[in-house]
């Protein structure tokens, strides 16, 4: 894990500050973002192949279309549902008056509904790109952080994932009016995102399901909500982040409750699950209980 983190953080942060301040390139350019986004996968590959030499048996690289199709559907449609919930919450709080003109303007005159449909159709094509992060964070790092303690491992992964993004707040990718408060809100958002991604990963056993959900989070939830709330309603980045996080928090709470009511094995892909052993009950030998 130390090798993974050193490679991932060292190379990623060096790249961000080099292209931004030495080369003068904008990280808003998707092509400039690509090396940064693939660094977790590169680090995981290097460690798996040359450091630990453990291979890729537990990496979740199989598509599992037949068994995991319900989770692909959730990963594909879920961000759209979260977007609707975010906008509904903003409207209920009086922060947004339903107006989709900013979305139409952003799409060059295309009707807002058509633009959203195009985004949804593009998501599967973008899935391999977002696999650059998920192959590192959810597939490699999380199962190794705290084996057997799912909640702790998820929280730690969310914190590490969030902190990996911090340089972007100082390199022109995202601008918080108050950096410390903004980074805190961003970190909370990453925590709930990671919880949902882990839920999908454990049940689908495929990193591609998680990558599809990650693509939807960035290209549907963040993009559409950001355009409507920032450009349309004039909200700053931090409240927009919190509004998008609120529906995710509700979903996480529901999943946590269901997990308590119906426990399920939390093993990760590639792990051997041991059968449950019923404890032997011995008759009492205490005469006072007779």
C-alpha positions in Angstrom: 0.0 0.0 0.0 2.9 2.4 0.8 4.3 1.8 -2.7 0.9 2.4 -4.3 0.3 5.6 -2.4 3.8 7.0 -3.1 3.5 6.3 -6.8 -0.1 7.5 -7.1 0.2 10.7 -5.0 3.8 11.6 -6.1 3.2 11.2 -9.8 -0.3 12.7 -9.8 0.6 15.8 -7.8 3.8 16.4 -9.7 1.9 16.2 -12.9 -0.9 18.6 -11.8 1.5 21.3 -10.7 3.8 20.8 -13.7 1.2 21.1 -16.4 -0.5 24.0 -14.6 2.3 26.2 -13.5 5.3 25.1 -15.6 3.4 24.4 -18.9 0.5 26.8 -18.4 -2.1 24.2 -19.4 -5.6 24.3 -18.1 -6.9 21.3 -16.1 -10.4 22.0 -17.4 -9.2 20.4 -20.6 -10.3 16.7 -20.5 -7.1 15.7 -22.5 -4.9 17.4 -19.8 -6.9 15.6 -17.1 -6.3 12.1 -18.5 -2.9 11.3 -17.1 -4.0 12.5 -13.7 -7.1 10.3 -13.8 -5.2 7.2 -14.9 -2.5 7.5 -12.2 -4.3 5.3 -9.6 -4.6 2.5 -12.2 -1.0 2.9 -13.2 0.1 2.7 -9.6 -2.0 -0.3 -8.9 -0.7 -2.1 -12.0 2.9 -1.4 -11.1 2.4 -2.7 -7.5 0.5 -5.8 -8.5 2.9 -6.8 -11.2 6.4 -5.7 -9.9 6.2 -4.9 -6.2 4.0 -7.6 -4.6 3.7 -9.7 -7.8 0.3 -10.8 -6.7 -1.3 -10.5 -10.1 -4.8 -9.4 -11.0 -7.0 -12.3 -9.8 -8.9 -10.2 -7.3 -9.0 -7.0 -9.3 -12.6 -7.3 -10.5 -11.7 -6.8 -14.1 -14.4 -9.3 -15.4 -17.5 -7.6 -16.9 -19.9 -10.1 -15.3 -22.7 -8.8 -17.6 -25.0 -11.8 -16.9 -24.8 -11.7 -13.1 -24.3 -8.0 -12.5 -26.7 -6.5 -15.0 -29.0 -5.1 -12.3 -26.1 -3.2 -10.8 -25.0 -1.9 -14.2 -28.6 -0.5 -14.5 -28.3 1.1 -11.1 -24.9 2.5 -11.9 -26.2 4.0 -15.1 -29.6 5.4 -13.9 -28.6 6.2 -10.3 -26.8 9.5 -11.1 -29.8 10.7 -13.1 -32.1 10.0 -10.1 -29.6 11.7 -7.7 -29.6 14.7 -10.1 -33.4 15.0 -10.0 -33.3 14.7 -6.2 -30.7 17.4 -6.0 -32.7 19.8 -8.1 -35.9 19.0 -6.2 -34.1 19.7 -2.9 -32.8 23.0 -4.3 -36.3 24.0 -5.5 -37.9 23.0 -2.1 -35.3 25.2 -0.3 -36.1 28.1 -2.6 -32.6 28.1 -4.0 -33.6 27.3 -7.6 -36.6 28.2 -9.7 -37.0 25.5 -12.3 -35.4 26.9 -15.4 -33.4 24.7 -17.8 -32.3 27.6 -20.1 -28.7 27.4 -18.8 -28.5 23.8 -19.7 -29.8 24.5 -23.2 -27.3 27.4 -23.6 -24.4 25.1 -22.5 -25.5 22.5 -25.1 -25.5 25.1 -27.9 -29.2 25.4 -28.2 -30.0 21.7 -27.9 -33.1 21.0 -25.8 -32.2 20.3 -22.1 -33.9 16.9 -22.2 -32.0 15.9 -25.4 -28.7 17.0 -23.9 -29.3 14.8 -20.8 -30.2 11.8 -23.1 -26.9 12.3 -25.0 -25.0 12.4 -21.7 -26.7 9.1 -20.6 -25.8 7.5 -23.9 -22.2 8.6 -23.7 -21.6 7.2 -20.1 -20.8 3.6 -21.2 -18.2 5.0 -23.6 -16.6 6.9 -20.8 -16.6 4.0 -18.4 -13.0 2.8 -19.2 -11.7 6.3 -18.6 -13.1 6.4 -15.1 -11.8 2.9 -14.5 -8.5 4.7 -14.3 -9.4 5.8 -10.8 -11.6 2.9 -9.7 -9.0 0.3 -10.5 -6.8 2.0 -8.0 -9.1 3.2 -5.2 -12.0 0.8 -5.0 -10.5 -2.3 -6.5 -6.9 -2.2 -5.1 -6.6 0.1 -2.1 -9.9 -0.3 -0.2 -9.8 -4.1 0.3 -6.3 -3.8 1.7 -6.7 -0.9 4.1 -8.5 -2.6 6.9 -9.4 -6.2 6.0 -12.5 -7.4 7.7 -13.6 -3.9 8.7 -15.6 -2.7 5.8 -16.8 0.6 7.3 -13.4 1.7 8.4 -11.8 0.7 5.1 -14.5 2.7 3.2 -14.0 5.8 5.3 -10.2 5.7 4.9 -10.5 5.2 1.2 -12.8 8.2 0.9 -10.4 10.4 2.9 -7.4 9.3 0.7 -9.4 9.7 -2.5 -10.5 13.1 -1.5 -7.1 14.3 -0.4 -5.7 13.1 -3.8 -7.9 15.7 -5.4 -6.9 18.6 -3.2 -4.3 20.1 -5.5 -7.0 20.6 -8.1 -8.4 23.3 -5.8 -5.2 25.2 -6.2 -4.6 24.6 -9.9 -7.6 26.2 -11.4 -9.8 23.1 -11.8 -12.3 24.1 -9.1 -12.4 27.3 -7.2 -13.9 27.4 -3.7 -14.7 30.9 -2.3 -13.4 29.6 1.1 -10.8 26.9 0.4 -10.9 25.2 3.8 -14.7 25.0 4.0 -14.8 24.0 0.4 -12.3 21.2 0.8 -14.3 20.0 3.9 -17.5 19.9 1.9 -15.7 18.2 -1.0 -14.3 15.6 1.4 -17.7 14.8 2.9 -19.1 14.4 -0.7 -16.3 11.9 -1.5 -17.1 9.9 1.6 -20.7 9.3 0.5 -19.6 8.7 -3.1 -17.2 6.0 -2.0 -19.8 4.3 0.2 -22.1 4.0 -2.8 -19.3 2.8 -5.1 -18.2 0.2 -2.6 -21.8 -1.0 -2.3 -21.9 -1.5 -6.1 -18.5 -3.1 -6.2 -19.2 -5.7 -3.5 -22.4 -6.8 -5.0 -21.4 -6.7 -8.7 -17.8 -7.9 -8.2 -16.9 -5.8 -11.2 -14.8 -2.6 -11.3 -16.6 -1.7 -14.5 -19.9 -1.2 -12.7 -18.2 1.2 -10.3 -16.5 3.0 -13.2 -19.9 3.5 -14.9 -21.3 5.0 -11.7 -18.3 7.2 -11.4 -18.8 8.4 -15.0 -22.4 9.2 -14.2 -21.5 11.1 -11.1 -19.1 13.4 -13.0 -20.9 13.7 -16.3 -24.6 13.8 -15.1 -24.9 14.6 -11.4 -22.0 17.1 -11.2 -22.3 18.6 -14.7 -26.0 19.1 -14.9 -26.5 20.1 -11.3 -23.5 22.4 -11.5 -24.8 24.2 -14.6 -28.3 24.6 -13.3 -27.3 25.7 -9.8 -24.1 27.7 -10.5 -24.9 29.4 -13.8 -28.7 29.3 -13.4 -29.3 30.0 -9.7 -26.0 31.7 -9.1 -24.9 29.5 -6.2 -21.3 29.1 -5.2 -19.4 25.8 -5.5 -19.6 24.8 -1.8 -23.4 24.9 -1.4 -23.8 23.2 -4.8 -21.5 20.4 -3.5 -23.6 20.0 -0.3 -26.8 20.0 -2.2 -25.5 17.1 -4.4 -24.3 15.3 -1.4 -27.6 15.3 0.5 -29.4 12.8 -1.7 -26.3 10.5 -1.6 -26.3 10.7 2.2 -30.0 9.6 2.2 -29.3 6.6 -0.1 -26.3 5.6 2.1 -28.5 5.8 5.2 -31.1 3.5 3.6 -28.5 1.0 2.5 -26.9 1.0 5.9 -30.3 0.3 7.5 -31.0 -2.5 5.0 -27.6 -3.9 5.8 -28.5 -4.2 9.4 -31.8 -5.8 8.7 -30.4 -8.2 6.1 -26.7 -8.9 6.7 -24.7 -9.8 3.7 -21.2 -11.1 3.3 -18.9 -8.1 2.5 -16.1 -10.0 0.8 -14.4 -8.5 -2.2 -14.0 -10.1 -5.6 -11.4 -12.8 -5.6 -11.7 -13.6 -1.9 -12.6 -17.0 -0.7 -15.7 -16.9 1.5 -15.7 -19.3 4.4 -18.9 -21.1 5.1 -20.6 -20.1 8.3 -20.3 -22.5 11.2 -23.1 -23.0 13.6 -21.8 -22.8 17.2 -22.3 -26.0 19.2 -24.8 -25.6 22.1 -23.9 -27.6 25.2 -26.5 -28.4 27.9 -26.1 -26.4 31.1 -24.3 -28.2 34.0 -25.2 -25.5 36.5 -27.6 -27.1 39.0 -28.9 -23.7 40.0 -30.5 -23.4 36.5 -32.5 -26.7 36.8 
